[in-house]
């Protein structure tokens, strides 16, 4: 398990020289943020079942995270899930099974908590893979649970998502650039969520 300091730390190491995290090139496409869809939890549950059937007991933890996991919050219509496995570096232990279940590896960045990301086109989903000591899964759950309970921050986040999506689309930006437009507000919300969780004074 990560330490509290690791959970609240947002420092990200740069990619090693000459290496890119992207297995599949980033796509430039309009960023679509839509109203909350009541079907999203059921879709996430179906994906949970598909992943567990593919990996069995190699699933140490699997969580629906991101905006589609927060009732009432507008979001890109893409389900985000965090998967914890024993060792992300041992891809032979989990990747072929997920590929057989329809997922495609799109990001590999072992220098950042062993992170891998796999995508699914139907239903649209991103599956983030980490090891058991990674702090990101904790961050994502804390953020999700805070937004589920705090209406003011949920509204604030909805506003920045919509404005960032519009600006990123008009500028022809990637999803990573859209995410950067939200970063300052996200960090503010995280600060309140971390304090509520007892991780910050």
Secondary structure, DSSP 8 states (H G I E B T S, - for coil): ---HHHHH--------TT--SBSS---------B---TTHHHHHHHHHHHHHHHHGGG-SEEEEESGGGSTT--B-S-EEEEEE-S-TT-GGGTHHHHHHTT-EEEEEETTTTTEEEEEEETTEEEEEEE-TT-SHHHHHHHHHHHHHH-HHHHHHHHHHHHHHHHHHHHHT--HHHHHHHHHHHHHHHHHHHHHHHTS--
